[in-house]
Amino acid sequence: MRVTTAQRFDRPSLMMAGLNKQADTLQTQIATGSKIAAPSDSATGWQQLSGLKRAGADDKAYDANIKTAQALLGETESALDAVTTQLQRAKAFAVQANNGTLPPEARASILKDVEAIITDLLGVANRQDSRGHPLFGGATGDTAFARQDDGSIAYVGGEDGMSIPIGDGQSIAATETGARAFGGIAGKDGETDMFAILASLAAALAPGAEADAIETAMDDLDVALSQVETTRASIGARAFRLDLEAERVTDAGIAREARRSGIEDVDTSEAITQLQKTLTVLQATQASFTKLTSLSLFDYLR
């Protein structure tokens, strides 16, 4: 048998180098709490963690969007509630005015109240959201409603509401356009809108107006109120959907964290035990190597 000096050194040296590397890795894992610090530690694990990180970043953005959409829908609901209140007041004034024995001064007072309602509703319809955008102006409108040269009020906002992404391939209309909320009303004399109905009521209160004009305005106000309530129901349904999406994002985050922990996190107790075993083996190997290197080849052959 041929035994060389290199053979006596190489194998123990490689073994000690491997044990040192293993001990260093375990010490790093214990210190950082992570099993994977680089792709070389686990290519598959690194790839999975990268995917989880991307999904987490996406859901973080979706969560922020959901909160924004919830806030916008809340502002829209508040505005629609104010519209409902004012339309109900206008209906009550119309009922009061629809009395043939009402004196002219009382009708004039009601007319002023209706005109004040129109002014208030114009302010509500042009209300800005928390970002400074017109709440009912659509995605591209600078304002929602404006008075025209003839004194009428018309919608001048965008055609579509603001759509916000809340998930992969999913989005929601976080606002409602004034055209859909307050326009397209099927009145007794054809399609109309909230402001035109109120203008008709105001005209019906003026001296010399047709006797049945107030009744027509009353019927149209009922349709306008119904449309606003339908819009509020749509807002409520969207808000409920956002609640579900918020829960989904939360549940996905919990599941993703559990999966990440299983891939990346170190079992500290197990790692310490493994480190102690590795160091014990390393010390034994070093002791054996020391004894081995103290022998000469002649001692080995003897």
C-alpha positions as CSV (number, residue, x, y, z in Angstrom):
1,M,0.0,0.0,0.0
2,R,1.3,3.5,-0.9
3,V,0.5,6.3,1.5
4,T,1.5,9.9,0.6
5,T,1.8,12.9,2.8
6,A,-0.9,14.6,0.6
7,Q,-3.3,11.8,1.3
8,R,-2.8,12.2,5.1
9,F,-3.7,15.9,4.8
10,D,-6.3,16.3,2.0
11,R,-9.2,14.2,3.4
12,P,-9.2,15.7,7.0
13,S,-8.7,19.2,5.6
14,L,-11.7,18.9,3.3
15,M,-13.8,17.5,6.1
16,M,-12.8,20.3,8.4
17,A,-13.5,22.9,5.7
18,G,-16.9,21.5,5.2
19,L,-17.7,21.4,8.9
20,N,-16.4,25.0,9.3
21,K,-18.7,26.1,6.4
22,Q,-21.6,24.2,7.9
23,A,-21.0,25.8,11.3
24,D,-20.7,29.3,9.7
25,T,-24.0,28.7,7.8
26,L,-25.8,27.6,11.0
27,Q,-24.5,30.6,13.0
28,T,-25.6,33.0,10.3
29,Q,-29.1,31.3,10.2
30,I,-29.4,31.6,14.0
31,A,-28.3,35.2,13.9
32,T,-30.6,36.3,11.0
33,G,-33.5,33.8,11.6
34,S,-33.4,33.0,7.9
35,K,-32.4,29.8,6.1
36,I,-32.1,31.5,2.7
37,A,-29.8,34.5,2.3
38,A,-28.9,34.0,-1.3
39,P,-30.0,31.9,-4.3
40,S,-27.1,29.5,-3.7
41,D,-28.7,28.5,-0.4
42,S,-31.8,27.1,-2.2
43,A,-32.6,28.0,-5.8
44,T,-36.1,26.7,-5.4
45,G,-36.7,28.4,-2.1
46,W,-35.3,31.7,-3.4
47,Q,-37.6,31.5,-6.4
48,Q,-40.6,30.8,-4.2
49,L,-39.8,33.6,-1.9
50,S,-39.4,36.0,-4.8
51,G,-42.9,35.1,-6.0
52,L,-44.3,35.6,-2.5
53,K,-42.6,39.0,-2.3
54,R,-44.1,40.1,-5.6
55,A,-47.6,38.8,-4.6
56,G,-47.2,40.7,-1.3
57,A,-46.3,43.9,-3.1
58,D,-49.3,43.6,-5.4
59,D,-51.7,43.0,-2.5
60,K,-50.2,45.9,-0.6
61,A,-51.1,48.1,-3.6
62,Y,-54.5,46.5,-3.9
63,D,-55.1,47.1,-0.2
64,A,-54.3,50.8,-0.6
65,N,-56.7,51.0,-3.6
66,I,-59.4,49.2,-1.7
67,K,-59.1,51.7,1.2
68,T,-59.2,54.6,-1.4
69,A,-62.3,53.1,-3.1
70,Q,-64.0,52.6,0.3
71,A,-63.4,56.2,1.2
72,L,-64.7,57.5,-2.1
73,L,-67.8,55.3,-1.9
74,G,-68.4,56.6,1.6
75,E,-68.2,60.2,0.4
76,T,-70.5,59.4,-2.4
77,E,-73.0,57.8,-0.1
78,S,-72.9,60.8,2.2
79,A,-73.5,63.2,-0.7
80,L,-76.4,61.1,-2.0
81,D,-77.9,61.1,1.5
82,A,-77.8,64.9,1.4
83,V,-79.4,64.8,-2.1
84,T,-82.2,62.6,-0.8
85,T,-82.9,64.9,2.1
86,Q,-83.1,67.9,-0.1
87,L,-85.4,66.2,-2.7
88,Q,-87.7,65.1,0.2
89,R,-87.8,68.7,1.3
90,A,-88.7,69.8,-2.2
91,K,-91.4,67.1,-2.4
92,A,-92.8,68.4,1.0
93,F,-92.9,71.9,-0.3
94,A,-94.6,70.8,-3.5
95,V,-97.3,69.0,-1.5
96,Q,-97.7,72.1,0.5
97,A,-97.9,74.3,-2.5
98,N,-100.4,72.0,-4.3
99,N,-103.2,73.7,-2.5
100,G,-105.6,75.9,-4.4
101,T,-106.3,78.1,-1.4
102,L,-102.6,78.9,-0.7
103,P,-102.1,82.6,-0.6
104,P,-99.7,84.1,-3.1
105,E,-97.2,85.3,-0.4
106,A,-97.0,81.7,0.8
107,R,-96.3,80.4,-2.7
108,A,-93.7,83.0,-3.1
109,S,-92.0,81.9,0.2
110,I,-92.1,78.3,-1.0
111,L,-90.5,79.4,-4.3
112,K,-87.6,80.9,-2.4
113,D,-87.2,77.7,-0.4
114,V,-87.1,75.6,-3.7
115,E,-84.6,78.0,-5.2
116,A,-82.4,77.6,-2.1
117,I,-82.7,73.8,-2.4
118,I,-81.5,74.0,-6.1
119,T,-78.5,76.1,-4.9
120,D,-77.7,73.6,-2.1
121,L,-78.0,70.6,-4.5
122,L,-75.7,72.3,-7.0
123,G,-73.1,72.5,-4.3
124,V,-73.6,68.9,-3.3
125,A,-73.5,67.7,-6.9
126,N,-70.2,69.6,-7.4
127,R,-68.7,68.4,-4.1
128,Q,-65.1,67.5,-4.3
129,D,-63.7,64.2,-2.9
130,S,-60.8,63.9,-0.4
131,R,-58.3,64.2,-3.4
132,G,-59.8,67.4,-4.7
133,H,-61.6,65.8,-7.7
134,P,-65.3,66.4,-8.4
135,L,-67.1,63.5,-6.7
136,F,-69.8,63.2,-9.5
137,G,-67.6,64.6,-12.3
138,G,-66.5,61.3,-13.7
139,A,-62.9,60.2,-14.3
140,T,-62.0,63.1,-16.6
141,G,-64.3,66.0,-15.6
142,D,-63.1,69.2,-13.9
143,T,-66.5,69.8,-12.5
144,A,-69.8,68.0,-12.6
145,F,-72.6,70.5,-13.1
146,A,-72.6,74.1,-14.4
147,R,-75.2,76.8,-14.9
148,Q,-75.8,77.6,-18.5
149,D,-76.4,81.0,-20.1
150,D,-80.2,80.5,-19.9
151,G,-80.0,79.8,-16.1
152,S,-80.5,76.0,-16.4
153,I,-78.1,73.5,-14.8
154,A,-76.4,70.9,-17.0
155,Y,-74.0,68.0,-16.5
156,V,-70.5,68.9,-17.9
157,G,-68.5,66.1,-16.4
158,G,-66.9,62.9,-17.9
159,E,-68.9,60.0,-19.2
160,D,-67.4,57.3,-17.0
161,G,-66.8,57.0,-13.3
162,M,-63.4,56.4,-11.8
163,S,-62.4,52.7,-12.0
164,I,-59.8,51.5,-9.4
165,P,-58.0,48.1,-9.7
166,I,-58.6,46.0,-6.5
167,G,-57.2,42.7,-7.6
168,D,-55.7,40.7,-10.5
169,G,-58.0,41.6,-13.4
170,Q,-60.6,43.2,-11.1
171,S,-61.6,46.8,-10.7
172,I,-64.5,48.7,-9.2
173,A,-66.2,52.0,-10.0
174,A,-65.4,54.0,-6.9
175,T,-67.5,57.0,-7.9
176,E,-70.7,57.7,-9.8
177,T,-71.2,60.2,-12.5
178,G,-73.7,63.0,-12.1
179,A,-75.3,62.0,-15.4
180,R,-76.2,58.5,-14.0
181,A,-77.0,59.6,-10.5
182,F,-79.2,62.6,-11.3
183,G,-79.9,62.3,-15.0
184,G,-81.8,60.1,-17.4
185,I,-85.0,60.3,-15.2
186,A,-88.1,59.1,-17.0
187,G,-90.4,62.0,-16.2
188,K,-94.0,62.5,-17.2
189,D,-93.0,64.6,-20.2
190,G,-90.0,62.5,-21.2
191,E,-86.4,62.1,-20.1
192,T,-85.2,64.7,-17.7
193,D,-82.9,65.2,-14.8
194,M,-83.0,66.3,-11.1
195,F,-82.2,70.0,-11.8
196,A,-84.7,70.2,-14.6
197,I,-87.4,68.8,-12.3
198,L,-86.6,71.3,-9.6
199,A,-86.6,74.1,-12.2
200,S,-90.0,73.0,-13.3
201,L,-91.3,73.0,-9.7
202,A,-89.9,76.5,-9.3
203,A,-91.6,77.6,-12.5
204,A,-94.9,76.0,-11.3
205,L,-94.8,78.1,-8.2
206,A,-94.6,81.3,-10.2
207,P,-97.7,83.4,-10.7
208,G,-99.8,82.3,-13.7
209,A,-98.3,78.8,-13.9
210,E,-100.5,75.9,-15.1
211,A,-102.6,74.3,-12.4
212,D,-101.3,70.8,-12.9
213,A,-97.6,71.8,-13.2
214,I,-97.0,71.2,-9.5
215,E,-98.5,67.7,-9.7
216,T,-96.2,66.9,-12.6
217,A,-93.2,68.1,-10.7
218,M,-94.3,66.0,-7.6
219,D,-94.5,62.8,-9.7
220,D,-91.1,63.6,-11.3
221,L,-89.6,64.2,-7.9
222,D,-90.8,60.7,-6.8
223,V,-88.9,59.2,-9.8
224,A,-85.8,61.3,-9.0
225,L,-85.9,60.1,-5.4
226,S,-86.3,56.5,-6.6
227,Q,-83.3,56.8,-8.9
228,V,-81.1,58.3,-6.2
229,E,-82.1,55.4,-3.9
230,T,-81.2,52.9,-6.7
231,T,-77.8,54.6,-7.0
232,R,-77.3,54.4,-3.2
233,A,-78.1,50.7,-3.4
234,S,-75.5,50.3,-6.1
235,I,-73.0,52.2,-3.9
236,G,-73.8,49.9,-1.0
237,A,-73.3,46.7,-3.1
238,R,-69.9,48.0,-4.2
239,A,-69.0,48.8,-0.6
240,F,-69.9,45.2,0.4
241,R,-67.8,43.9,-2.4
242,L,-64.8,46.0,-1.2
243,D,-65.3,44.5,2.3
244,L,-65.0,41.0,0.8
245,E,-61.9,42.0,-1.2
246,A,-60.3,43.5,1.9
247,E,-60.9,40.2,3.7
248,R,-59.4,38.3,0.7
249,V,-56.3,40.5,0.8
250,T,-56.0,39.9,4.6
251,D,-56.4,36.2,4.3
252,A,-54.0,35.9,1.4
253,G,-51.4,37.8,3.4
254,I,-51.8,35.4,6.4
255,A,-51.5,32.4,4.1
256,R,-48.5,33.9,2.3
257,E,-46.8,34.7,5.5
258,A,-47.3,31.1,6.7
259,R,-45.9,29.8,3.5
260,R,-42.9,32.2,3.6
261,S,-42.2,31.2,7.2
262,G,-42.1,27.5,6.2
263,I,-39.7,28.2,3.4
264,E,-37.4,30.8,5.1
265,D,-37.6,30.9,8.8
266,V,-35.2,29.0,10.9
267,D,-36.2,26.6,13.7
268,T,-33.8,28.2,16.2
269,S,-33.8,25.3,18.7
270,E,-33.1,22.8,16.0
271,A,-30.4,25.0,14.4
272,I,-28.6,25.4,17.8
273,T,-28.7,21.6,18.3
274,Q,-27.3,21.0,14.8
275,L,-24.6,23.6,15.4
276,Q,-23.5,22.0,18.6
277,K,-23.3,18.6,16.9
278,T,-21.3,20.2,14.0
279,L,-18.9,21.9,16.4
280,T,-18.4,18.6,18.4
281,V,-17.6,16.7,15.2
282,L,-15.3,19.6,14.1
283,Q,-13.4,19.5,17.4
284,A,-13.0,15.7,17.2
285,T,-11.8,16.0,13.6
286,Q,-9.3,18.7,14.5
287,A,-8.0,16.6,17.4
288,S,-7.6,13.6,15.2
289,F,-5.9,15.6,12.5
290,T,-3.4,17.0,15.1
291,K,-2.4,13.6,16.2
292,L,-2.2,12.3,12.6
293,T,0.1,15.1,11.5
294,S,2.5,14.5,14.4
295,L,3.3,11.1,13.0
296,S,5.9,10.5,10.3
297,L,5.6,8.1,7.5
298,F,8.1,5.8,9.1
299,D,6.0,5.7,12.3
300,Y,3.0,4.8,10.2
301,L,4.9,1.9,8.4
302,R,6.4,0.5,11.6
